[in-house]
């Protein structure tokens, strides 16, 4: 997968993946910090640029949509990994092309 922050483009297998603004921001945050675990609260604070008030569903919904677009099998994600009880991280063993 290749992520171009300047062009706001994501490509995988020579195919451009269309992401919403928020999906791109979440993917970029995780990929630029591969291996680092981000809580839903931290993702919300950084991407939405406002204090987090406990609505986990919005972050989880965007992660689910993002996985549906970038993963071969969204139910067994390779790129965006869940760290149970903590949050999410980008797989540090994969290249994001950043």
C-alpha positions as CSV (number, residue, x, y, z in Angstrom):
1,X,0.0,0.0,0.0
2,X,1.2,3.5,-0.8
3,X,-0.1,6.6,1.0
4,X,0.6,10.1,-0.5
5,X,-0.1,12.7,2.2
6,X,0.5,15.6,-0.3
7,X,-2.0,14.2,-2.8
8,X,-4.2,12.7,-0.2
9,X,-4.2,9.4,-2.2
10,X,-4.0,5.8,-1.2
11,X,-3.1,3.1,-3.7
12,X,-2.9,-0.6,-3.2
13,X,-2.1,-3.2,-6.0
14,X,-2.0,-0.3,-8.5
15,X,-5.5,0.7,-7.6
16,X,-6.5,4.0,-6.1
17,X,-8.7,3.6,-3.0
18,X,-11.3,6.3,-2.4
19,X,-11.4,7.4,1.3
20,X,-13.4,10.1,3.1
21,X,-11.5,12.9,4.7
22,X,-11.8,11.3,8.1
23,X,-10.8,7.8,6.9
24,X,-7.7,9.3,5.3
25,X,-6.7,11.2,8.5
26,X,-7.1,8.1,10.6
27,X,-5.1,5.9,8.2
28,X,-2.4,8.6,7.9
29,X,-2.1,8.9,11.7
30,X,-1.8,5.2,12.2
31,X,0.6,4.6,9.3
32,X,2.9,7.5,10.2
33,X,3.2,5.9,13.7
34,X,3.3,2.3,12.7
35,X,3.4,-0.1,15.7
36,X,2.3,2.6,18.1
37,X,-1.1,1.9,19.7
38,X,-3.7,4.7,19.7
39,X,-6.8,4.6,21.9
40,X,-10.1,5.5,20.5
41,X,-10.0,8.6,22.6
42,X,-6.5,9.6,21.3
43,X,-7.6,9.0,17.6
44,X,-10.7,11.1,18.2
45,X,-8.7,14.0,19.8
46,X,-6.2,14.1,17.0
47,X,-8.4,13.6,14.0
48,X,-11.5,15.5,15.1
49,X,-9.4,18.2,16.8
50,X,-11.8,18.5,19.7
51,X,-12.1,16.9,23.2
52,X,-13.3,13.3,23.3
53,X,-16.7,12.8,25.1
54,X,-16.9,9.0,25.1
55,X,-18.6,8.2,21.8
56,X,-16.5,5.1,20.8
57,X,-18.9,4.3,18.0
58,X,-17.8,7.0,15.7
59,X,-14.1,6.0,15.8
60,X,-15.0,2.3,15.5
61,X,-17.4,3.0,12.6
62,X,-14.6,4.8,10.7
63,X,-12.1,2.0,11.4
64,X,-14.6,-0.6,10.2
65,X,-15.3,1.4,6.9
66,X,-11.5,1.9,6.4
67,X,-10.8,-1.8,6.8
68,X,-13.5,-2.5,4.3
69,X,-11.7,-0.4,1.8
70,X,-8.1,-1.4,2.4
71,X,-8.1,-5.0,3.7
72,X,-8.5,-8.1,1.6
73,X,-10.5,-9.6,4.5
74,X,-11.8,-6.9,6.8
75,X,-12.7,-9.5,9.5
76,X,-9.0,-10.6,9.6
77,X,-7.2,-7.2,9.2
78,X,-3.6,-7.1,8.2
79,X,-3.0,-3.3,8.1
80,X,-5.0,-1.9,11.0
81,X,-4.7,-4.2,13.9
82,X,-6.9,-4.1,17.1
83,X,-5.1,-4.2,20.4
84,X,-7.9,-5.5,22.6
85,X,-8.8,-3.3,25.5
86,X,-6.4,-0.6,24.3
87,X,-7.0,0.6,20.7
88,X,-5.6,0.3,17.2
89,X,-2.2,0.3,15.5
90,X,-0.9,0.1,12.0
91,X,1.1,-3.1,11.4
92,X,4.7,-2.1,11.7
93,X,5.8,-5.1,9.6
94,X,4.1,-3.7,6.5
95,X,5.2,-0.8,4.4
96,X,2.8,2.2,3.9
97,X,5.0,3.8,1.3
98,X,5.2,7.0,3.3
